[in-house]
């Protein structure tokens, strides 16, 4: 079983990957590239799964991280994939996941300092 820290690191790293996949070319390039779409969706699924597992095991959930929304996005990507809106996915990858990765990084450092 992965530790909470490992799950948070996974979520942070996959969030950064999603951001990297959309940094060049803008929305038009993303919308025309199924491989990048699939890569970003997979990363967001991984973020949602890792955050969901970590959240179930944490006693206090930091409010700056939208735990419920992250898990809800994962559920849509996995269970309602026909409803995927590429513009929403692009905007999340382009705008939101960098901020999430930074929040997760702070949480990892905070938890790491209290665990030692």
DAZI-V6366 format. One record per backbone hydrogen bond with DSSP energy under -1.0 kcal/mol. CO is the residue of the C=O (numbers start at 1). NH is the residue of the N-H. Records with the same first field share a line. If there is no record, write none. Layout:
# DAZI-V6366
CO=NH  NH
This chain:
# DAZI-V6366
3=7
4=8
5=9
6=10
7=11
8=12
9=13
10=14
11=15
12=16
13=17
14=18
15=19
16=20
17=21
19=22
25=29
26=30
27=31
28=32
30=33
33=37
34=38
35=39
36=40
37=41
38=42
39=43
40=44
41=45
42=46
43=47
44=48
45=49
46=50
47=51
48=52
49=53
50=54
51=55
52=56
54=58
62=65
65=67
66=70
67=71
68=72
69=73
70=74
71=75
72=76
73=77
74=78
75=79
76=80
80=83
81=84
85=89
86=90
87=91
88=92
89=93
90=94
91=95
92=96  97
96=100
97=101
98=102
99=103
100=104
101=105
102=106
103=107
104=108
105=109
106=110
107=111
108=112
109=113
110=114
111=115
